[in-house]
Amino acid sequence: MSKLSYEEKIEIYNKRKAGVTLNTLHSKYGITKHNIQYLVWLIDRHGFDILKHTKNKYYPPYQKEQIINRVLLNNESIQSVSVDEGLPSEGMLHTWIKKYKEMGYNIVERKRGRSTMPKKSTKPPKNETIEEKVKRLEEENLYLKAELDYSKKLRAVVQARKNQQQKKK
């Protein structure tokens, strides 16, 4: 479902209950007819409060497994389970089931955050020839000179700004 504000979702629900067609709502708000219908089902089942608590909600593994088992073991439809559980979209349950099957019927929590960068080795290689050592040292020397030039220029810019601010006072 596209990003709609709380007020827009209520407006869509009220218009749909007033008899506005799915095609009209689809063209006005730019979301699929199925998502409009799903939104109506959610609000009918849980009320308007369900719209406030869906952002970044965490579902623990045991709860995910219970929801997935309702579909796989009890043969309930994905749509009805999604509405009953108050999931923000039906696609979320589709994804859970797909990953559940891919992981050998185990719930695996996805890691959050950015992965750590591998550390670069600062030690020179052991079996390094003289030419390789000279080349490596020259590259390192160029890098250090560039870094030194950059810091000098940065200091000069900062000093110039300080002098300019003092002249204004």
C-alpha positions in Angstrom: 0.0 0.0 0.0 1.4 3.4 -0.8 2.2 5.9 1.9 -1.1 7.4 2.9 -1.7 9.6 5.9 -4.0 8.5 8.7 -6.6 11.1 7.5 -6.5 9.8 3.9 -7.1 6.2 5.0 -10.1 7.3 7.1 -11.3 9.3 4.1 -11.0 6.3 1.8 -12.8 4.1 4.3 -15.7 6.6 4.7 -16.0 7.1 0.9 -16.1 3.4 0.3 -18.7 2.8 2.9 -20.7 5.7 1.4 -20.8 3.7 -1.9 -17.9 5.2 -3.9 -16.6 2.6 -6.3 -13.2 1.0 -6.1 -12.3 2.4 -9.5 -12.9 5.9 -8.4 -10.9 5.6 -5.3 -8.1 3.8 -7.2 -7.8 6.6 -9.7 -8.0 9.4 -7.0 -5.5 8.0 -4.5 -3.3 5.8 -6.8 -3.5 2.6 -4.8 -4.7 -0.8 -6.0 -8.3 -1.8 -5.6 -7.2 -4.8 -3.6 -5.3 -2.6 -1.1 -8.4 -0.4 -0.8 -10.5 -3.5 0.0 -7.9 -4.8 2.4 -7.9 -1.4 4.2 -11.7 -1.6 4.5 -11.6 -5.1 5.9 -8.9 -4.1 8.4 -10.9 -1.2 9.7 -14.2 -3.2 9.8 -12.4 -5.9 11.9 -10.2 -3.7 14.2 -11.5 -0.2 14.1 -9.6 3.0 13.3 -7.0 2.3 16.0 -5.3 -0.3 13.8 -4.1 2.5 11.5 -2.1 4.2 14.2 0.0 1.3 15.3 1.4 -0.2 12.1 4.6 1.6 11.6 7.7 -0.6 12.3 5.8 -3.0 14.5 8.0 -5.9 15.7 6.6 -9.4 15.5 8.5 -11.9 17.7 9.5 -15.3 16.1 6.9 -17.3 18.1 4.1 -15.0 17.0 5.3 -15.2 13.3 5.3 -19.0 13.6 1.8 -19.1 15.1 0.5 -16.9 12.2 2.3 -19.0 9.6 0.9 -22.2 11.1 -2.6 -20.9 10.8 -2.1 -20.8 7.1 0.0 -23.9 6.5 -1.5 -26.3 9.1 -5.0 -25.0 9.6 -5.5 -24.2 5.9 -6.9 -20.8 6.6 -6.6 -18.2 3.8 -3.7 -15.8 3.8 -6.2 -12.9 3.4 -8.3 -13.9 6.4 -5.3 -14.5 8.7 -3.8 -11.2 7.7 -7.0 -9.3 8.5 -7.5 -11.2 11.8 -3.9 -10.5 12.9 -4.1 -6.9 11.8 -1.0 -7.0 9.5 -0.4 -3.8 7.6 -0.5 -5.7 4.3 -1.3 -9.2 3.0 2.1 -9.2 1.2 3.9 -9.3 4.6 2.4 -12.8 5.4 3.3 -14.0 1.8 6.9 -12.9 2.5 7.0 -14.6 5.9 5.7 -17.9 4.4 8.2 -17.8 1.5 11.1 -17.2 3.8 9.9 -19.8 6.2 9.9 -22.5 3.5 13.3 -21.3 2.1 14.9 -21.6 5.5 13.8 -25.2 6.0 10.7 -24.4 8.1 12.5 -22.4 10.6 11.9 -18.8 11.7 15.2 -16.8 11.2 15.3 -13.2 12.4 16.8 -10.9 9.9 19.7 -8.9 11.2 19.1 -5.2 11.5 21.5 -2.4 10.9 24.6 -2.1 8.8 27.1 -4.9 8.7 30.7 -4.2 9.9 33.3 -3.4 7.3 36.3 -5.8 7.1 39.4 -4.4 8.6 42.2 -3.5 6.2 45.6 -5.1 7.0 48.3 -2.5 7.7 51.1 -5.0 7.8 53.1 -5.4 4.7 53.0 -8.8 2.9 55.7 -11.3 4.0 57.1 -12.4 0.6 57.4 -9.0 -0.9 60.0 -8.2 -3.5 62.1 -5.0 -3.5 60.2 -3.6 -6.5 56.8 -4.3 -4.8 58.0 -2.8 -1.6 59.3 0.4 -3.3 56.0 0.7 -5.2 53.9 0.2 -2.0 56.0 2.8 -0.1 55.7 5.3 -3.0 51.9 4.9 -3.1 51.8 5.3 0.7 54.0 8.4 0.5 51.7 9.9 -2.2 48.7 9.3 0.0 50.3 10.9 3.0 51.4 13.9 1.0 47.8 14.4 -0.3 46.4 14.0 3.2 48.9 16.6 4.5 48.0 19.1 1.7 44.3 18.6 2.4 44.7 19.3 6.1 46.9 22.4 5.4 44.2 23.8 3.0 41.5 23.1 5.4 43.3 24.9 8.2 43.8 27.9 5.9 40.1 28.0 5.1 39.1 27.8 8.7 41.7 30.5 9.7 40.4 32.8 6.8 36.8 32.4 8.1 37.9 33.3 11.6 39.7 36.4 10.4 36.7 37.4 8.3 34.4 37.1 11.3 36.8 39.1 13.5 36.9 41.9 10.9 33.1 42.1 10.9 32.9 42.7 14.6 
